[in-house]
Amino acid sequence: MRQHVESGLYSSASEVIREALRLFEAYQGVQAANLASLIADIAQGVADIEAGRVRELDMNEIKQRGRATLATRRPA
């Protein structure tokens, strides 16, 4: 804390603490939003399963399509 005050970026230790708390609260807000989004995505997935909107995935087919897409993007 002392280093931040001595650097001139902050005029007091209280200012450093206020800024740290503000950043922490912003971080918590982002985390809460991310969690809410994840919960909504999971709920949508469960609803899709319950409604029968599912299909089996063939990993080899997915890899083939991905490789084909990459091949079209690479310069010849």
N, C-alpha and C positions, 0 to 999 in steps of 0.2 A: 504494500500500500504506500509506503513511504516513497518508493521509487517513482510511482505514478504522480504523486504530489510534487516531488522534487523535479520531475521532468517538465513540469509546467502544464501538463495536460489537465490536471485537476487542481483546484485551489485548496482542497481540504480532504482529509480522510473520509469525512462524511459524504462528500461528493463521489468519491471512489465507490463507497459502499452503495450509495443510491444507484449508481450506474450498474454495478454488479447485480443488484436486485432487479433492476429494470430488464437487464439482459436475461436473467434467470426466468423472470415471469414471461418474457417473450418466448423463450425456449419451451417453457411448460405449455404455452398456448399452441405452439407448433406441434408438440408431442400429442396434446389432446386432440387436435384436428386430425393428425395422422391416425390416431387410434380410432376416432369416430369414423373416418373413411374406411379403415380396415374392417371395422364391425359392419358397416353398411355393405361392403363388398362380400363379406361372408354371408350375411343375411340374403343378399341377392343370389349367391351361389346355392344356398340351401333352398330358396324358393324355386330356382331353376330345376334342381334335382326333384323336388316335390311335384313340380308341374310336368316332369318327364322331358325337360329340355336338356338332355344329356346325350352324349355319344362316346363311344370308345375311341381312344387315341392310339394311333400306330406311330410309335416313336421313330421307326425307320422312315415312314412317309414324311413325318415332320422334318427329319434331318435332310431327306432328299430335296424337299421343297426349299429349305433354307440354303442348301448348297447351290441349287439352281438359281435362286435369287442372287446369291453372292457372285456366281459366275457371270451373271448379266451386268453386274456393277463393276467388275474388274476391267481395267483397260486391256485391250488385246495386244 
